[in-house]
Amino acid sequence: MQTRKRFSVTGCLKITAIAGALAAMALPVQAEQWRGWNIHPPGYPNSVALQSFAKEVAKTTDGRVEPKVYDNAVLGDQPDAIEQTRSGALDFANFNMGPMGPIVPATNVLSLPFIFKSVDDMYRIMNGEIGQRLADALAEKNLIALSWFGSGARSLYNTEHPIRTPADVKGIKARVMNNDLYVEMIDNLGGNATPMAYGEVYQALKTGVIDGAENNYPSYESSGHYEVAKYYSLTQHLILPECLCVAKSSWDALSEQDQKAVRAAAEHAATEQRKLWQERVEKSKEKVLASGVKINEVDDKAAFQAKMQPIYDEFIKQNPQLESLVKDIQAAQ
Ligand code: GTR
């Protein structure tokens, strides 16, 4: 008697057909829903670039990652959002390196006033080996910096009078971002520094809780601060890079292929942001001028710089391991 074959050819075909049908019916792989933090309003260069990032990621990961950007800091103020991203409660964000200093000490080097001579120098340096060193420091704190955005140069503005010399800062109550270096910066100029969340500054200016603040043209304009603080003085004391950062836990959960796709999207977003930034600076400047803002050059920038020397000295004393980073940035310009 012939032994029966376990599987006939037709039986095999049937099984293959059933397996195929089941696969077709199966639910698609669950997409990763990524929540992204953004401090700026829609239409701001960073916001537009973050939207492009989200769109490109969804496309190039074939929908495996679906980023969604939450504008206007609705998910919390910046120091809070940095912690949320470190812990993986948020998946990605565009962070300024200013409020990053208290969490990632190496990034404080970027907050030493006048460390960068120009925005172009900052871009060049952040694109190179020094930028990589800073990205490594961020990674140690669970933040994967995929690309660097620009945020121009920050200058002082206030409700009282033009600032031309350090003496003009005397008595000015100025809002600063959350970082002790900025408190020292304003104090060394004779003003009173008040650390405060970005979203609270408009009201504080209006009610006279503070007399001024410092920021770049696009933020001065988009926040409406220019409506209240009419003197914008070109101190250009800080040129801060910003990151497009992903939470380490979200990053580690990606396949190598998807990591590549996300990194490429972040790099494209940075290119777009830098281009939009330049255009926005001009538009913001026109808008504030048209509303009656008085813009002035500072007579002697060196006088402001000289007041910052003790901050450098103290910083290096407190952080000797960061002296080489400071020196390398200086030597690269
Ligand atoms: C903007 C920057 C924001 C935030 C803000 C501030 O220029 O893009 O991330 O740092 O300044 O002053 O708090």
Residues whose N, C-alpha, C, O or C-beta is under 5 A from the ligand:
A	BS01	GTR	I39 N96 S151 M177 Y198 E214 S219
